[in-house]
Amino acid sequence: MSERPVRLVVSDDLRRSRVTVAFRLLLAIPHLFWLSLWSYGIGFTSIAQWAITLVRGRPAGPLQSFHVAFVRYLTHLGAYLTIAANPFPGFLGEPGYPVDVELDPAPRQGRLGVAFRLLLALPALLMLSVLVGIPFLTVGIVGAVAFLGWFAALVRGSMPLGLRNLAAYGVRYAAEVYAYLLFVTPTYPSSDPTLPDRAGRAPMLPIRLVVDDDRRRSRLTTFFRLFLAVPHIVWLFLWAVLASLAAIVQWLVTLVRGRPAMPLFRFLAAYVRYQTHLGAYVWLVGNPFPGFVGARGYPIDVEIDASGRQSRWVTGFRLLLALPAFILNSALNSLLLTVGVAGWFAALAIGRMPLGLRNAGVHALHYNAQVNAYALLLTDRYPFSGPPVEEPVAPTLFDAWA
């Protein structure tokens, strides 16, 4: 991922104090009061900065510093509230928090972009409402993460890596949106969920997504996408009925034998692949019309490891254990819907899918495939919710000698 003016910095070790987690919202009350006061002031300074930047073509330095501190403070507080970080944050937005952002303020900005900044930001605000919610109305994806992470941290004394990284994605995107709105940077927020390598790599997963998509989209098939998908939607419904019956039989077989029956495994694996292909097509994460049998080879495809032994305890309580994953998957499906709507307009306008939207859709589809594979007994490995992480940069010869 290219260098962007708003960058996430993660130095969190995942350990959580059970006491501070239990009373997290109560402890955050002073911050919520302080945030309301700071936000009130930002309302005036943002109008002043807009006028100054429109006239001069560059933001006023003191206001720029004030807005940078506010964006950083929002990031710290968001990480604290969502259990993405543990220590009590400071009140001034100073660098050094375990989940932080680095910001490169822009010296100059285009006046046209400044004049229509709020209008241009509407798609980003829609995505932000899906990721972090609307105050007093919706909780968003990070709200679901905070809810699940609260229970996990109380039980384990640590935050699961996948949940922490998903929350970090949400707070990073929020920082990009506010930096754009407050004229810190003219760079449009990126919905790409990819995190820096310091966030921690995902474990090897038995359910993987293979992406071979060039992001080009046919305007004609994009315009009629839902209409063209009608035969597939009917077929998916029929296949889902058969897959549900097959899953019940597979559950009994796995409970008795300790391993799935191979014919049923192949049938259910094809169903998971087909569901992913269709989801990619409908929501514009992929372009070609998919086949009806879940065969390999679609640009957004699923790799499923061969069947092995599975724990009978995990098998016996599979649906109960899957409830947290179902909750999170439901939240990520709202992200997929938003990707499809925003991508529809973008593909009609430019003939391709923006990289950030495509990658956000890929992540939602990957988690959906993991949840379905877990529920249908293709694997007893619990779904991993974390976004992809950048490959670490290989050290240069100079770094080796430094």
PEDAPE-V89399 format. One record per run of one state. SS is the DSSP state (H for helix, E for strand, C for the rest). FROM is the first residue (numbers start at 1). LEN is the number of residues. Records with the same first field share a line. If there is no record, write none. Layout:
BEGIN
SS: FROM-LEN / FROM-LEN
END
This chain:
BEGIN
C: 1-5 / 11-4 / 16-2 / 23-1 / 28-1 / 57-4 / 82-17 / 104-7 / 116-1 / 121-1 / 133-7 / 157-1 / 159-2 / 182-13 / 196-1 / 200-7 / 212-4 / 217-2 / 224-1 / 229-1 / 258-1 / 260-2 / 283-17 / 305-4 / 310-2 / 317-1 / 322-1 / 351-1 / 353-2 / 376-13 / 390-7 / 402-1
E: 6-5 / 15-1 / 99-5 / 158-1 / 195-1 / 207-5 / 216-1 / 259-1 / 300-5 / 309-1 / 352-1 / 389-1
H: 18-5 / 24-4 / 29-28 / 61-21 / 111-5 / 117-4 / 122-11 / 140-17 / 161-21 / 197-3 / 219-5 / 225-4 / 230-28 / 262-21 / 312-5 / 318-4 / 323-28 / 355-21 / 397-5
END
